[in-house]
C-alpha cells in the first residue's frame, strides 16, 4: 500500500480529533454554565449538555445524503466549517439558548463526520489495512478527548469566571487547519464510479493506492460489484439488506449502552461524587488510558479481527463496571473506583472503540454504504443523546432520582454488556481480510429486489 493512501487517511481522520474534542470539551463547561445560568436539571440535560448530541443525531441520519450527492471530500470540508462556526459561536454565546444553538451546529459536524470519514477511509484502503486505517479515525477521536481534558485543566482560571469560553473557543484552531488540509485529498474512487461514472479519475486514485496490476484488478472488481447491484434496490431498508442493518443497529446500540459517553461527558462530576480530590486531573488520566489502549486496539484489529476484540472488550466491561457499581454502593476508596474506571475505558478502547466505525463502514455494499452508515451512526447517536439527556435527571445531587444511589446505573450498564458478549459470540461475523466487494456478496441476500 502506497504512502499517499496513508496520508489521505490521516488527513480525513483529523475530523475524528474535532469529533472527540467537541464532544468532551463540554465537561469543563458543565458546572460553570450550570451556575452562570442557573438552569433546572431537566433544562441543563436537554439543552446545555445534550443539544450537541441531538445535532449529532441529525448530522448522522442526514450525513449520507450530501456524501452521496456531492461526494465524501466536499462533505468533509463543510463538516470542518460546522466545527469552526460552533467553536466560535458557543464561546461567545450571551445566553443559554444561543449557546445551545451553536452546540447543535457542532453536533451536526460530529454526526456527519462519524458517517463520512470512516466511509471515505474504507473506500481508499486495502482489505488487509482497512481496519488499521479506519481505526485512525477512532485514534483521533480519543486523542481529541485527551487533549480536551488536558486543555480544560490547563485553561482553568485563565479567563476567571469565563474560562469555559476559552475551553470551547480553542477548537476553532484545529477546525480551520482541517478545512485547509481536506482540500488536498482526492475524491473516493468508489463514489466516482458509482455516482459519477468517472472511471478514469477513479482509476487514477486506485493507481495511487495499489500497484499498476492490482489497481486494475481492483477497478474491475468494483465495476463488477456496481454492475451486479443495478437491479438491487437503493433503499437501504429493503429486506435484502436486513442482515447488515441488524449488525449496524446492534453494534451501535451496545456501544452506547456500555455507558462510555455517560462517563466521558460527566467525568469531572462523577469523580467529584466519588470523592476524588482533583476531578479534572483524574479526567486526564482517563483520557490518557483511552489513548494508549486505542493504539493497542489499532495494532490488533487486523490481526485478531473485529469479533475477537469485541469479546475481549465485553469481558473487560463486565468486570470493570461491576466493580465500579460495587465501589459506589459500598463507598469504597477513590483509588479502587478510579482504577476500575480506567479499566472500563481500556476495555472500550480495545473493543467497541476500536471496531465500531470500522465495522459499520464495511458491512454495507457500495450502492447503499452512505445511507447504511447513516443508519448505524444515527442509532449510535440517538442512544448517546438519550443517555446524556437523562443523566442529570437521575444523578443531579439535589433532585436526581438516583442521587444517593449512583451505583445502580453502573450495574445497569454491566448487565447490558453481558448481552453484548452474547451478541459477539453467537451473532457477529468476522470481516477482517475481506474486500468491501467480498463482504457485499457475503452479507446481502442474493436476489434482485
N, C-alpha and C positions, 0 to 999 in steps of 0.2 A: 504494500500500500504506500502511495506516494505522500510526501510531506504536505502537499497542498491540501489534501483532504483533512489531515490533522489540524492544519492551521484554520481551515474553514470551520471545523467542528469546535475548536477552541473559541473562535470569534463568536459563533452563534450561541455557544454555551454561556457567554458573558451575560446573556439575558437571564440565565439562572441566578447569577450573582445579584442582579437587580430584584429578581423574584424573592430570593432569600432575605436580602436586606430590607426590602419594602414590607414584607410580611411580619418581620420580627422587631423592627425598629420601634414599632408602636408600644412594645413592652416598656420602654423607657419613658414614654409619654403617658402611660396608663394612669398612674397615681397623680402626677401634676395636673393633668387635664380634669380628672375627677374632682380635685379640689378647686381648680380655677372656675369651672362652670357649674359645679355643684349639681350634677345631674343624678337622676334616680338610677338604681342598679339596672332596671329594665332598659331605660334610655341609653345608659352607658354601654350595655351589652349589644343593643340593637343597632345603634348609630356609631358611637365612638369606636368600639372595638371590632364589630363585625361588618361595618359598612363596606370596608375594603374587600371582605370575603364575598359579600353579595355582588360586588363588582366583578370579583374573580369568577363567580358562578356564571354571570352574563358573558364575560370575556371568554370563558371556556366553552360554553354552549354555542356561541356565535363565531368563535375564532376560526373554525373550519371553513366558513363561508368566504371571507377575504383570502384565506390561504389557497382555496381552490380557484377563485375568480381572478385575483391579482398576483398570486404567487407567494411562495413562502418568504422569499427575500424581502419583497416590498412590505409585506405584512409585519415582518420583524422590525423594519425601520420605524414604522408607525407605532409599534409597541414601545420602542425606545422613547419616542416622543411622549407617549402617555405617562411613562415613568418620570420624565423630566417635568412635565406640567404638574403632576401630582406632588412631587417633592417640593417644588416652589410654592404651589398653591396651599398645601397643608401647613407649611412652615409659616406662612404669612396670614393664615386664617384668623379673622377677628372674632368669630363665634363658633359654637358647636355645629351649626348647620353648614356653614361654609367649609369647615374642617371635614365634615362627613362627606360632602360632595367631592372634594379633592381626593380623599381616601378612596372613594368609589372609583374615581378615574384611574388611580394607581392599581386598584383591583382588576380593572379591565385589562391592564397590561399584564398582570400576573397570570390571569386566566388564559388569555390568548397566547402568552409565552409558553405555558405548560402544554398547549396543543401543538403549536407551530415549531418550536425549537427542537424538541425530540424527533418530530416527524421529519424535519429537514435533515438532521444529522443521520437518521436511519436511512434516508434516501441517497446519501452520498458516501455511505460506509460499505465495507465488505462484510460478508456473513461472519467471518472469523473475528472481526474487530468491532462489530456493531455494538456489542454490549459495552465495551470499554469507552467507545466514543460517545454513545448516548449517555453513559453514566457521567461523562464530563459535565453534563448539564446538572445532574444531582450534586456533583462535587462543588460546582459553582453556587448552587443553592445553599449548601451548608457553609461554604466559605463566606457567602454573603451574610448568613445568620451569625457566624462567628464574628465577622467584622462589625455587624450591627450591635451585638452585645458589647464588644470591646469599645466601639465608638460611643455608645451610650454611657459607659463607665467613664471614658476619657472626657466626655463633654459635660459631665455633671458639674454644675456650678459655673460653667463658662458664661452663661447668659443670665445668671441669677434665677429668678422665677421663670424666665423664658428659655432656660437651657434646652427644654424639649423641642423648641423651634429649631435650634441648631441641629439637634439629633435627626430631625426629619428632613431638614433642608439640604444637608450634606450629600444626600443621594443624587442631587442634580448633577454632580460632577461625573460619576461613572455613567449616568444615563446619557449625558452628552457624548462621552467617549464612545459608548456603544453605538449611538446613531451614526457616528462617523466611520466606525470600524465595519459595520454591516454593509456599507456600500462597496466593500472590496470582495464580497463573496459572490459566486455565480448563482444562477437560478438552478433549482433542483432538476436533475435530468429526467426523473420520472414525471414530474409536473409538466415539463416541456413537451414530453411525448404524449402524455395523456390529455392535457388541456389545450395545448397549442399545436400539436402535431409537428413540432420543430425538432426533427430528428437530427439535423446537422449540429445544432447547438448542444443538444443532449449528448451526442457522441463526443463532442469536444470536451464536455465536462467529464465524461467517463474516461476519456484518454488521460485526464489529469489525475485520475484515481487509480486506474489499472494500467498494466502493460498493454501494448498495442493489440495483441491477440485476445487477451482476456477481456479487454474493453469491448471488442466486437462480439464476443460470446455473450457478455452481459447485456449488451444492446439488443441482441436477438432474443434473449430470454425475457427481457422486459417487454419487448414488442409483442412477443408471442402471448404473454400473460394479458396484455392490454387487449389484443385482438380476441382472445378467448373470453374476455369479460364483456364483449359488446352486447351479447344477448342477455346478460345478467342485469338486474335492476340496479339503479344507482341509489335506491332507497335503503339506507343502512339498517332500517328496522324491518326489512324483509326477512322471511323465515330462513333464507339461505345463509344469512349472517348471524343466526341466533347463537351459535357457539362462541364466536369471538365477542359478541355483545355480552353474553353471560360472564365470560372471563374478565372483560374490562370492568363490568359492574362490580364483581366480587373483589377484584384486586384493589379497586378504588375504595369500596365500602370498608374493607378491613383496614386499609391504610389509615383512615381517619378514626375508626373505632379502636385503634390502638391507644389513642389519646396523645399522639405526638404533637399536634398543633395546639391542643389544650395546654400542654407543658410549655411549649416554646412561646406562646402568646402571653402566658401568665407566669412565666418563670420567676421573676422577682417577687411577685405576690405569694406564690406557692412556697418559695424558700423563706420568705418572711414569716409565713404562718408556721413553718417548721422550726422557727427559732434560730435560723442561720443568721449570723451577725452581719454579713455583708452580702445581701441577695444579688447585687449586681456582679460581684466577683464570682459568686457561685454560678451565675448565668454564663459567665465567660468560660468557666470550666466545662460546662455543658456544651457550649459551642465548640470548644477545642476537641472534646471527645467525639462529637458529631463529625468534625472534620477528619480526624485521624482514622476513625473506623469507616468513614466513607471511602477513603483512599484504599483501605484494606478490601472493602466490598468491591471496588472498581477492579482491583487486581485479581479478584476471584471469579467475577461474573461470567467471563468467557471460558473459565477452566472448570468450575463447579457447575455452572448453569444457574438459571433463574429459580427453578423449583427447589434445588438443594439449599440455596441461600435463604429462601423463604422459610423452609423447615427449620434451619438453624436459628434464624431470627425469631421465629414464633416461640421456640423453646426459651430463648432469652427473654422475650416479652413476658411470658407466663411467670417465670421465676422472679424477675425484677419487679413487675407490677404487684405481684402477690406480697412481696416483702415490703414494698412502699406502703401498700394498704395496711399491712400489719404495723408498720412503724408509726403511721398516723393514729391508728387505733389504740396503740399502747404507749404513745408518747415516747417512743424510742429515741435514742440520741440522734442529733442532727447529722453526725458523721455517717451513721448507718443509712439514713434516708438519702443523703447526697450520693453516697457510694452506689446505691441501687438505682437511683435516678440516672446516674451516669451509665450504669449497665443497661438500663432501659434504652437510653439514647444510642448506645453502642449496638444493641440488638437491632434497633430500627435502621441504623446506618448500614449495617452489613446485609440486612434482609430487605424489608419493604423499601427503604430509602434508595438502595442501590438498584432495585429492579423495576419499580413501578413505571417510570417514564419509558424505560427500555421496552418492557413487556407490552404496554398499551400501544406503543408506536410501531410494533412489528406484527401484531396479530391480525390486522385488517388488510385486505387486498388493496392494490393501488387505487382502484376505482372509488372506494369509499373510505380510504385511510383518513382523510381530513375530517369527515363527519364522524367516523368511528372514534378518532382521537378526541373530538369534541364531546362525544357521549361519555367516554371513560373519564376524561378530565373534569367534565361537568359534574359527574357523580361524585368524584373526589371532593370538589369544592362545595357542593351542596351540603354534604355532611360536615365539612370543615366549618362552614358558616353556621350551621345549626348548633354544633358543639360550642363554638365561640360565643354565640348569642346567649346560650343557656347558662354558661359558666357563672356569670355574675349572679344570676337568679338562684343558683344552687350554693355558691361559695362566698357571696358577699358577707363580710364579717358582722354586719348589723342585721340584714334582712334575708340572708340566704337560707334556703330550705335545708341545706346540709352544712350550715356554718360551723356547727360543732362536731360534724362527722364527715370530714373530707375524705376519709378512708374509703367510703362507700363507692365513690366514683372511680377510684383506682381499682377496686375489686371488680367493678363492672367491666372496665377495660381488660382486666386479666381474663375474665370469662369470655369476652369476645375473641381474645387471642387463641383460646382453646379451639374455637370454631375455625379460625384462620388456619391453624395447624391441620385440622381435618380437611379443609379445602386443599391445602398444599399437598397432602399425602394422597388424597383419593380423586381429585378432580383436575388439578392444574397440570397441563402438559409442559414438556420441555421445549424450548425454542432455540437453544444455542446452536451455532454452527450451520444454520439453515438460512438460505437467502429469503428475502421477502416474498419472492415469487413461489418458492417451495412451500413456505408457510401458508400462502394463499390457497394452494391446492390442498393442503392438509386440513385447514380449518373451515373452508367454505363448502357447502353442500354442492354436489355435482349435478346441478340441473340448470335450466335456462330461464328461471323466473326473473 
